[in-house]
Amino acid sequence: MSEDQNDAAMNGATALIETLADCGVELCIANPGTSEMHLVQALDRVPKMKSVLALFEGVCTGAADGYARMTGKPAATLLHLGPGLANGIANLHNARRANSPMINIVGNHPNYHVGFDAPLTSNIDTLARNYSAWIKSESTETTLAQDGADAFTATLRQTPGSQGQIATLIMGADAAWGESKGPVAPNALPQRSKASSEAIDAVAATIDTGGSVALLLEHHGVSPEALAYASKISVKTGCRLFTGTFPARVDGGPGNPEVERLPYFPEQVLQTLAGVDHLVLVGGEPPASFFAYRGIPGQLIPKGCNVSRLTQKEEDAVDALARLAKRLGAENESVKTYERREIPRPTGDLETKTIIQAVAATMPAGLIVATDSGGGNAAHAFCQNSEPNSWLSLTGGAIGQGGPVATGAALACPDRPVLAMLGDGGAAYTNQSFWTQARENLNVTTLIFANHSYNILNVEYARLGVTEVGDIAASLFDIGSPELDWVAMARGFGVPGAHAKDAEDLCRLLEESYKTPGPFVIQARA
């Protein structure tokens, strides 16, 4: 075959990208290298898949997570061999805990080159196994397109436990440059399984027997349709409704079903659930302490409380709650929703309380909020009587999520404003998000809680009973020497910003940022 004929033939990389596009993958967030050059060329040839560059792989994976939470569909990431994948793993951990569908395409050496132990050679499969529900590492030019279709299907297949919905396709360069038979047709889409009639009847009987009942709703159980049915059941029977502490996405605010959120610390969870006789799991597991503490139980079930299950994580919670509502005669009940209340604008000095109040008082309708800070997570309850919103939490506890997730949410929903509420410690992990936000002109407002410390560690240290913090310990929690200037940092990435002087100034800056297209950064001393 001549060089001209070879150029005209479709290679494996182009067949893969065309197949993914035909399956419905609309976005690839990339940080490519030499082994992925044929895939870059394929993206150039298939413009119906949007390509977005990120400067760090943790932004790629976090943005794909945010995109998935807002659309329910996988984006693709393009990562450079094992080290590139390793750079993205922290946010892949969060995405796995969020059950976010995602396709990672990781370039690799051709099989014949692996044996030479070149500098970037590593065991990529071992890295991928930590968070992937599906892995393929032996693709050829003739299988690569079908492997892509299978990866897409795998991201939409519900898995039990915390396996998640991430597919990792490890693509040797020879599979990408070799001649292909062309794209393949998409596979049939997988469907959620249904809860058994016995599970419905058992939960209904538990509720009918009386006592204090609470439904703990997670994953598919916090979708808007599921929450609406749960609310009908609550109105009919008086049972309480909870989500976990860090749900992947909850749509709240006026007009949306009212639901409580479990607090963070284990003592607070046990206190919140005190008096509950029956805890019914809808799509999740019994609440567990985020960390282990001496003398405190790890599983947070009050004494005397019985636990039963309506649905497993992989089962259809909407269908199960609809059937349970009918079984209880609650299908025609009204849904109890958050009420709109006037939120007074704060005045005076900035502190966590006034920052949260400023956010609640200035929220625009439809705001998407991504949190990566204690203050941001605490703001949720205070914002639910302001405006309708979508709240994206730090699901896996690996900080550095908020900026990338906000970036992905803005790519998914360009017509909605996005607010990233970040601690200065966590934001420093993935500040490269600013550059992608500027490049794509994304409507992301980033609010930095600038307390110049890893403040949660100060809290945890005090929980040990330490009353005097030594110089070495204090230095390990302090990020104020030197202080981070987030406005200057953002400007260096192409994003304008301002320091909020007081609560009134913060309200003004927030409102201006929502009205002005493009990204903006606000630093607020907490």
C-alpha positions as CSV (number, residue, x, y, z in Angstrom):
1,M,0.0,0.0,0.0
2,S,1.4,3.4,-0.9
3,E,1.7,6.3,1.5
4,D,-1.2,8.1,-0.2
5,Q,-3.4,5.1,0.0
6,N,-2.5,4.6,3.7
7,D,-3.4,8.2,4.5
8,A,-6.9,7.6,2.9
9,A,-7.6,4.5,4.9
10,M,-9.4,4.7,8.2
11,N,-7.1,3.9,11.1
12,G,-8.1,2.4,14.4
13,A,-8.1,5.8,16.2
14,T,-10.6,7.3,13.7
15,A,-12.8,4.3,13.9
16,L,-12.8,4.5,17.7
17,I,-13.7,8.2,17.8
18,E,-16.4,7.8,15.1
19,T,-17.9,4.9,17.0
20,L,-17.9,6.8,20.3
21,A,-19.6,9.8,18.6
22,D,-22.2,7.5,17.1
23,C,-22.9,6.1,20.6
24,G,-23.5,9.6,21.9
25,V,-20.2,10.7,23.4
26,E,-20.2,14.5,22.7
27,L,-17.1,15.6,24.6
28,C,-13.5,14.6,25.0
29,I,-11.4,16.4,27.7
30,A,-7.8,15.8,26.8
31,N,-4.2,16.2,28.0
32,P,-2.5,14.1,25.2
33,G,1.1,13.1,24.6
34,T,3.1,11.4,21.9
35,S,1.4,8.0,22.1
36,E,-2.0,9.6,21.5
37,M,-1.2,11.7,18.4
38,H,-3.3,9.5,16.1
39,L,-6.2,9.9,18.4
40,V,-5.7,13.7,18.3
41,Q,-5.8,13.5,14.5
42,A,-9.0,11.5,14.8
43,L,-10.6,14.1,16.9
44,D,-9.7,16.6,14.2
45,R,-11.5,14.5,11.7
46,V,-14.6,14.0,13.8
47,P,-15.7,17.5,14.8
48,K,-19.1,16.4,16.1
49,M,-17.2,15.3,19.3
50,K,-16.1,18.5,21.1
51,S,-12.5,18.5,22.2
52,V,-11.4,20.5,25.3
53,L,-7.8,20.9,26.5
54,A,-6.9,20.8,30.2
55,L,-3.5,21.5,31.6
56,F,-3.6,18.8,34.2
57,E,-5.1,15.3,34.1
58,G,-6.9,15.8,37.4
59,V,-8.9,18.6,35.7
60,C,-9.7,16.2,32.8
61,T,-11.1,13.5,35.1
62,G,-12.9,16.0,37.4
63,A,-14.5,17.9,34.6
64,A,-15.7,14.6,33.0
65,D,-17.2,13.8,36.4
66,G,-19.1,17.2,36.6
67,Y,-20.3,16.7,33.0
68,A,-21.6,13.3,33.8
69,R,-23.4,14.4,36.9
70,M,-25.3,17.1,34.9
71,T,-26.1,15.0,31.8
72,G,-26.1,11.4,32.9
73,K,-23.8,10.7,29.9
74,P,-20.1,9.8,29.7
75,A,-17.5,12.2,28.4
76,A,-14.2,10.8,27.2
77,T,-10.9,11.7,28.7
78,L,-7.6,11.4,26.8
79,L,-4.6,10.7,29.1
80,H,-1.0,10.0,28.4
81,L,0.2,6.6,29.6
82,G,0.5,5.6,33.2
83,P,1.8,8.8,34.7
84,G,-0.9,10.8,33.0
85,L,-3.5,8.4,34.3
86,A,-2.0,8.6,37.8
87,N,-2.3,12.4,37.8
88,G,-6.1,12.0,37.3
89,I,-6.7,9.2,39.8
90,A,-7.8,11.4,42.8
91,N,-10.8,12.8,40.9
92,L,-11.4,9.3,39.3
93,H,-11.9,8.2,42.9
94,N,-14.5,10.9,43.5
95,A,-16.2,10.0,40.2
96,R,-16.3,6.4,41.1
97,R,-18.0,7.2,44.4
98,A,-20.4,9.5,42.5
99,N,-21.3,6.7,40.1
100,S,-20.5,9.0,37.2
101,P,-20.2,7.4,33.7
102,M,-16.9,8.1,32.1
103,I,-14.6,6.7,29.4
104,N,-10.9,7.0,29.9
105,I,-8.8,6.5,26.8
106,V,-5.2,6.0,28.0
107,G,-2.5,5.8,25.4
108,N,0.2,3.2,25.7
109,H,3.3,1.9,23.9
110,P,2.8,-0.7,21.2
111,N,3.2,-4.2,22.7
112,Y,6.6,-4.7,21.0
113,H,7.9,-1.5,22.6
114,V,6.8,-2.4,26.2
115,G,9.6,-4.9,26.5
116,F,12.3,-2.2,26.0
117,D,11.3,-0.6,29.4
118,A,11.2,2.9,28.0
119,P,11.0,5.7,30.6
120,L,7.2,6.0,30.5
121,T,6.5,2.3,30.7
122,S,4.3,1.2,33.6
123,N,1.7,-1.3,34.6
124,I,-1.4,0.8,33.5
125,D,-3.8,-2.0,34.2
126,T,-2.9,-2.0,37.9
127,L,-3.5,1.8,38.1
128,A,-6.8,1.5,36.3
129,R,-8.1,-1.4,38.4
130,N,-8.5,0.9,41.5
131,Y,-11.5,2.7,40.0
132,S,-12.6,1.1,36.8
133,A,-15.7,-1.1,36.4
134,W,-14.5,-2.1,32.9
135,I,-10.9,-2.3,31.5
136,K,-9.6,-3.4,28.1
137,S,-5.8,-3.3,27.4
138,E,-5.2,-5.6,24.5
139,S,-7.1,-3.8,21.7
140,T,-5.9,-4.2,18.1
141,E,-6.7,-2.0,15.1
142,T,-9.5,-4.4,14.1
143,T,-11.1,-4.5,17.6
144,L,-10.6,-0.9,18.8
145,A,-13.9,0.4,17.5
146,Q,-15.9,-2.4,19.1
147,D,-13.9,-2.0,22.3
148,G,-15.0,1.7,22.3
149,A,-18.7,0.7,21.9
150,D,-18.3,-1.8,24.7
151,A,-16.7,0.8,26.9
152,F,-19.6,3.2,26.3
153,T,-22.1,0.4,27.2
154,A,-20.1,-0.4,30.4
155,T,-20.4,3.2,31.6
156,L,-24.2,3.0,31.5
157,R,-24.4,-0.5,33.2
158,Q,-25.3,-0.2,36.9
159,T,-22.8,-2.0,39.2
160,P,-23.2,-3.1,42.8
161,G,-21.5,-1.6,45.8
162,S,-18.9,1.2,45.0
163,Q,-17.6,-0.3,41.7
164,G,-18.8,2.8,39.8
165,Q,-19.4,3.3,36.1
166,I,-15.9,4.2,34.7
167,A,-14.5,2.4,31.7
168,T,-10.8,2.5,30.9
169,L,-9.6,1.7,27.4
170,I,-5.8,1.3,27.4
171,M,-4.9,1.9,23.7
172,G,-1.6,0.8,22.3
173,A,-0.3,3.2,19.6
174,D,-0.2,0.4,17.1
175,A,-4.0,-0.2,17.5
176,A,-4.5,3.5,16.9
177,W,-2.3,3.8,13.7
178,G,-3.2,0.4,12.2
179,E,-5.8,0.1,9.4
180,S,-9.3,-0.5,10.7
181,K,-12.5,-2.0,9.2
182,G,-14.3,1.2,10.3
183,P,-16.7,2.2,13.0
184,V,-19.2,-0.2,14.5
185,A,-22.8,0.3,15.5
186,P,-23.7,1.1,19.1
187,N,-24.7,-1.7,21.4
188,A,-28.1,-2.0,23.0
189,L,-28.3,0.2,26.1
190,P,-28.4,-1.6,29.5
191,Q,-31.4,-1.1,31.8
192,R,-31.7,-0.9,35.6
193,S,-33.0,-4.0,37.3
194,K,-36.3,-3.7,39.3
195,A,-36.7,-4.2,43.1
196,S,-38.6,-7.4,44.0
197,S,-42.2,-7.3,45.1
198,E,-41.1,-8.9,48.3
199,A,-38.9,-5.9,49.0
200,I,-41.7,-3.5,48.4
201,D,-44.1,-5.5,50.6
202,A,-41.5,-5.8,53.4
203,V,-40.9,-2.1,53.5
204,A,-44.6,-1.3,53.4
205,A,-45.2,-3.6,56.3
206,T,-42.4,-1.9,58.3
207,I,-43.9,1.5,57.7
208,D,-47.4,0.1,58.6
209,T,-46.3,-1.3,61.9
210,G,-45.7,2.2,63.2
211,G,-42.7,3.7,65.0
212,S,-40.4,6.3,63.7
213,V,-39.3,5.5,60.1
214,A,-36.6,7.2,58.0
215,L,-35.7,6.7,54.3
216,L,-32.1,7.2,53.5
217,L,-32.0,8.1,49.8
218,E,-28.8,7.9,47.8
219,H,-27.6,7.7,44.1
220,H,-30.7,6.9,42.0
221,G,-32.8,7.5,45.1
222,V,-32.0,11.3,45.0
223,S,-33.0,11.8,41.4
224,P,-35.9,14.3,41.1
225,E,-38.5,11.7,40.3
226,A,-37.4,9.5,43.2
227,L,-37.5,12.3,45.7
228,A,-41.0,13.3,44.5
229,Y,-42.3,9.8,45.2
230,A,-40.4,9.7,48.5
231,S,-42.0,13.0,49.5
232,K,-45.5,11.6,48.8
233,I,-44.7,8.6,51.1
234,S,-43.4,11.0,53.7
235,V,-46.6,13.2,53.6
236,K,-48.8,10.1,53.8
237,T,-46.9,8.3,56.6
238,G,-44.9,10.8,58.4
239,C,-41.6,9.1,57.7
240,R,-38.5,11.3,57.5
241,L,-36.3,11.7,54.4
242,F,-32.5,11.9,54.4
243,T,-29.8,12.0,51.8
244,G,-26.2,11.1,52.7
245,T,-23.7,13.7,53.6
246,F,-22.1,14.1,50.2
247,P,-24.6,13.2,47.4
248,A,-23.2,13.4,43.9
249,R,-26.1,15.6,42.8
250,V,-29.3,16.8,44.4
251,D,-31.7,19.3,42.8
252,G,-33.1,21.5,45.5
253,G,-34.5,24.9,46.2
254,P,-38.1,26.2,45.9
255,G,-40.4,23.9,44.0
256,N,-38.1,20.8,44.6
257,P,-38.8,18.1,47.2
258,E,-37.7,18.9,50.7
259,V,-35.2,16.5,52.2
260,E,-32.8,16.5,55.1
261,R,-29.0,15.9,54.7
262,L,-27.0,13.9,57.2
263,P,-24.3,15.9,58.9
264,Y,-20.6,15.1,58.7
265,F,-19.3,14.2,62.1
266,P,-20.3,10.8,63.5
267,E,-21.7,12.1,66.8
268,Q,-23.9,14.5,64.8
269,V,-25.2,11.7,62.6
270,L,-26.1,9.5,65.6
271,Q,-27.8,12.5,67.2
272,T,-29.8,13.2,64.0
273,L,-31.0,9.6,63.7
274,A,-31.7,9.2,67.5
275,G,-35.2,7.9,68.0
276,V,-35.5,6.4,64.5
277,D,-36.9,2.8,64.9
278,H,-36.6,1.8,61.3
279,L,-34.0,3.0,58.7
280,V,-34.9,2.0,55.1
281,L,-32.0,2.1,52.6
282,V,-32.9,3.4,49.1
283,G,-30.0,3.0,46.7
284,G,-27.1,3.1,49.3
285,E,-25.6,1.6,52.4
286,P,-25.9,2.2,56.1
287,P,-24.3,5.5,57.1
288,A,-20.6,5.1,58.1
289,S,-18.3,7.6,59.7
290,F,-16.0,9.3,57.2
291,F,-13.0,8.4,59.4
292,A,-12.5,6.0,62.3
293,Y,-12.4,7.5,65.8
294,R,-11.5,5.7,69.0
295,G,-14.6,4.9,71.0
296,I,-17.1,5.9,68.3
297,P,-18.8,3.2,66.2
298,G,-17.9,3.2,62.5
299,Q,-21.4,2.3,61.3
300,L,-23.8,5.0,62.5
301,I,-26.9,3.1,63.4
302,P,-28.6,4.2,66.6
303,K,-29.2,1.4,69.2
304,G,-32.5,-0.3,68.7
305,C,-32.8,0.9,65.1
306,N,-33.7,-1.8,62.5
307,V,-32.3,-1.5,59.0
308,S,-34.1,-2.8,55.9
309,R,-33.6,-2.2,52.2
310,L,-35.9,-1.1,49.4
311,T,-33.3,-1.0,46.6
312,Q,-29.7,-1.8,45.9
313,K,-27.6,0.9,44.3
314,E,-27.9,-0.7,40.9
315,E,-31.7,-1.0,41.1
316,D,-34.4,1.4,39.8
317,A,-35.2,3.5,42.8
318,V,-37.8,5.6,40.9
319,D,-39.8,2.5,40.1
320,A,-39.5,1.0,43.6
321,L,-40.6,4.3,45.3
322,A,-43.5,4.6,42.9
323,R,-44.7,1.1,43.6
324,L,-44.2,1.7,47.4
325,A,-46.2,4.9,47.2
326,K,-49.0,3.0,45.5
327,R,-48.8,0.2,48.0
328,L,-49.2,2.7,50.8
329,G,-52.0,4.7,49.1
330,A,-49.7,7.7,48.8
331,E,-49.6,8.1,45.0
332,N,-52.0,11.0,45.0
333,E,-50.5,12.9,47.9
334,S,-48.9,16.3,47.3
335,V,-45.1,16.7,47.2
336,K,-43.7,18.8,50.1
337,T,-41.3,21.2,48.5
338,Y,-38.9,23.9,49.7
339,E,-40.6,27.3,50.1
340,R,-39.2,30.5,48.9
341,R,-38.1,32.9,51.6
342,E,-36.4,36.3,51.5
343,I,-32.8,35.9,52.5
344,P,-31.5,39.1,54.1
345,R,-28.2,40.4,52.6
346,P,-25.4,40.2,55.2
347,T,-23.4,43.2,56.4
348,G,-20.2,43.7,58.1
349,D,-17.0,41.6,58.2
350,L,-16.5,38.4,56.3
351,E,-16.6,35.1,58.1
352,T,-18.0,31.7,57.1
353,K,-21.5,32.6,58.2
354,T,-21.7,35.9,56.3
355,I,-20.1,34.3,53.2
356,I,-22.8,31.6,53.2
357,Q,-25.5,34.2,53.7
358,A,-24.2,36.2,50.8
359,V,-24.3,33.2,48.6
360,A,-27.9,32.4,49.6
361,A,-29.1,36.0,49.2
362,T,-27.7,36.5,45.7
363,M,-28.3,33.1,44.1
364,P,-29.7,33.2,40.6
365,A,-32.3,30.7,39.5
366,G,-30.8,27.4,38.2
367,L,-27.5,27.9,39.8
368,I,-25.2,24.8,39.8
369,V,-23.0,24.6,42.9
370,A,-19.9,22.5,43.1
371,T,-18.3,22.3,46.6
372,D,-14.9,21.4,47.8
373,S,-14.8,22.9,51.3
374,G,-16.4,22.6,54.7
375,G,-18.0,26.0,54.3
376,G,-19.4,25.1,50.8
377,N,-20.9,21.9,52.1
378,A,-22.4,23.7,55.1
379,A,-24.0,26.3,52.8
380,H,-26.4,23.7,51.3
381,A,-29.1,23.9,53.9
382,F,-29.0,27.8,54.0
383,C,-29.5,28.0,50.2
384,Q,-32.6,25.8,49.8
385,N,-35.2,28.5,50.3
386,S,-33.5,30.9,47.9
387,E,-33.6,29.7,44.3
388,P,-33.8,26.3,42.4
389,N,-30.3,24.8,42.3
390,S,-28.3,21.7,41.6
391,W,-25.7,20.8,44.3
392,L,-22.7,18.7,43.4
393,S,-20.8,17.4,46.5
394,L,-17.3,16.1,47.2
395,T,-18.4,12.4,47.0
396,G,-15.1,10.7,47.6
397,G,-13.3,13.1,49.9
398,A,-10.3,13.6,47.6
399,I,-9.9,17.4,47.6
400,G,-9.2,19.2,44.4
401,Q,-12.6,18.2,42.9
402,G,-14.6,21.5,43.1
403,G,-12.9,23.5,40.3
404,P,-12.8,20.6,37.8
405,V,-16.4,19.5,38.5
406,A,-17.6,23.1,38.1
407,T,-15.7,23.2,34.8
408,G,-17.4,20.0,33.6
409,A,-20.8,21.2,34.8
410,A,-20.4,24.5,32.8
411,L,-19.4,22.5,29.7
412,A,-22.6,20.4,30.1
413,C,-24.9,23.3,30.9
414,P,-23.7,26.4,29.1
415,D,-27.0,28.2,29.7
416,R,-26.8,27.9,33.5
417,P,-24.6,29.8,36.0
418,V,-22.1,27.7,38.0
419,L,-20.6,28.5,41.4
420,A,-17.5,26.7,42.7
421,M,-17.3,27.1,46.5
422,L,-13.7,26.1,47.4
423,G,-11.4,26.1,50.3
424,D,-8.0,27.6,49.5
425,G,-6.3,24.4,50.4
426,G,-8.4,22.2,48.1
427,A,-8.4,24.7,45.3
428,A,-4.7,24.8,45.1
429,Y,-4.7,21.1,44.0
430,T,-6.3,21.9,40.6
431,N,-6.0,25.6,40.0
432,Q,-5.3,24.7,36.3
433,S,-9.1,24.7,36.0
434,F,-9.0,28.4,35.6
435,W,-7.1,28.2,32.4
436,T,-9.7,25.8,30.8
437,Q,-12.6,28.1,32.1
438,A,-10.9,31.1,30.4
439,R,-10.1,29.2,27.2
440,E,-13.7,28.0,26.8
441,N,-15.3,31.2,28.3
442,L,-17.3,29.2,30.8
443,N,-19.8,30.9,33.2
444,V,-18.1,29.7,36.4
445,T,-17.8,31.9,39.5
446,T,-15.2,30.6,41.9
447,L,-15.6,31.7,45.5
448,I,-12.5,31.0,47.6
449,F,-12.9,30.6,51.4
450,A,-9.5,32.0,52.2
451,N,-8.8,31.0,55.8
452,H,-5.1,30.3,54.9
453,S,-5.1,26.9,56.5
454,Y,-6.2,23.3,56.1
455,N,-8.9,24.2,58.6
456,I,-10.5,20.8,58.8
457,L,-7.2,19.4,60.2
458,N,-7.3,22.0,62.9
459,V,-10.8,20.7,63.9
460,E,-9.7,17.1,63.7
461,Y,-6.6,17.8,65.8
462,A,-8.8,19.4,68.5
463,R,-11.0,16.3,68.4
464,L,-8.0,14.4,69.7
465,G,-8.2,16.5,72.9
466,V,-5.1,18.5,72.0
467,T,-5.4,21.9,73.7
468,E,-2.0,23.3,72.8
469,V,-0.8,22.9,69.2
470,G,2.9,22.7,68.8
471,D,4.9,24.7,66.2
472,I,5.5,21.8,63.9
473,A,1.9,20.7,63.9
474,A,0.7,24.2,63.4
475,S,3.0,24.6,60.4
476,L,1.6,21.5,58.8
477,F,-1.9,23.0,58.9
478,D,-0.9,26.5,57.9
479,I,-1.0,27.7,54.2
480,G,-0.8,31.4,55.0
481,S,3.0,31.8,54.9
482,P,3.2,32.9,52.2
483,E,-0.4,33.8,51.6
484,L,-2.0,32.7,48.4
485,D,-3.3,35.5,46.3
486,W,-6.1,33.9,44.3
487,V,-7.0,37.0,42.3
488,A,-3.4,37.3,41.0
489,M,-3.2,33.6,40.4
490,A,-6.4,33.5,38.4
491,R,-5.4,36.5,36.4
492,G,-2.3,34.6,35.4
493,F,-4.5,31.9,34.0
494,G,-6.7,34.5,32.1
495,V,-9.5,34.8,34.6
496,P,-10.5,38.2,36.1
497,G,-11.3,38.4,39.8
498,A,-11.5,40.6,42.9
499,H,-10.9,40.5,46.7
500,A,-14.2,40.9,48.6
501,K,-13.6,43.6,51.3
502,D,-16.7,42.9,53.4
503,A,-20.1,41.1,53.2
504,E,-21.7,43.9,51.2
505,D,-18.9,43.9,48.7
506,L,-19.2,40.1,48.4
507,C,-22.9,40.3,47.5
508,R,-22.1,42.9,44.8
509,L,-19.3,40.8,43.3
510,L,-21.4,37.7,43.2
511,E,-24.2,39.4,41.5
512,E,-21.9,41.0,38.9
513,S,-20.2,37.7,38.2
514,Y,-23.4,35.9,37.5
515,K,-24.5,38.7,35.1
516,T,-21.2,38.8,33.2
517,P,-20.3,36.1,30.7
518,G,-17.2,34.1,31.4
519,P,-15.3,33.0,34.5
520,F,-14.6,35.1,37.6
521,V,-12.8,34.5,40.9
522,I,-13.7,36.0,44.3
523,Q,-11.4,35.7,47.2
524,A,-13.2,36.1,50.6
525,R,-11.2,35.9,53.8
526,A,-13.1,33.4,56.0
